[in-house]
Amino acid sequence: MTQNTLILNDPIGFHARTASLFAKTASSFEAEVLVYFNDKKANGKSMLSLMSLGVKSKQEIRIETNGVDEATALDRLSNLVTSNFNDY
């Protein structure tokens, strides 16, 4: 298992576009992807699950990956968030 804690800097937070990009990217990996926000947990491969977290701009999330390609998945998803979803 690998994990990383990041600040979501998108002006709106996890909304349809950002959640969709995150879920699509996460789905390209075999590893399980979970996203934590406060006391909530979401399936990182589900746009609706991510949106249900209610993450707003400048709030902290934790991404956790577990599986054969967990390190690559975590690196790619972390880069997606830190680039503010602009490079994808």
WOVEN-V564354 format. One record per residue. N is the residue number from 1. SS is DSSP state (hx for helix, st for strand, lp for the rest). Layout:
# WOVEN-V564354
n=[N | N]
ss=[SS | SS]
This chain:
# WOVEN-V564354
n=[1 | 2 | 3 | 4 | 5 | 6 | 7 | 8 | 9 | 10 | 11 | 12 | 13 | 14 | 15 | 16 | 17 | 18 | 19 | 20 | 21 | 22 | 23 | 24 | 25 | 26 | 27 | 28 | 29 | 30 | 31 | 32 | 33 | 34 | 35 | 36 | 37 | 38 | 39 | 40 | 41 | 42 | 43 | 44 | 45 | 46 | 47 | 48 | 49 | 50 | 51 | 52 | 53 | 54 | 55 | 56 | 57 | 58 | 59 | 60 | 61 | 62 | 63 | 64 | 65 | 66 | 67 | 68 | 69 | 70 | 71 | 72 | 73 | 74 | 75 | 76 | 77 | 78 | 79 | 80 | 81 | 82 | 83 | 84 | 85 | 86 | 87 | 88]
ss=[lp | st | st | st | st | st | st | st | lp | lp | lp | lp | lp | lp | lp | hx | hx | hx | hx | hx | hx | hx | hx | hx | hx | hx | hx | lp | lp | lp | lp | st | st | st | st | st | st | lp | lp | st | st | st | st | lp | lp | lp | hx | hx | hx | hx | hx | lp | lp | lp | lp | lp | lp | lp | st | st | st | st | st | st | st | st | lp | lp | lp | hx | hx | hx | hx | hx | hx | hx | hx | hx | hx | hx | hx | hx | lp | lp | lp | lp | lp | lp]
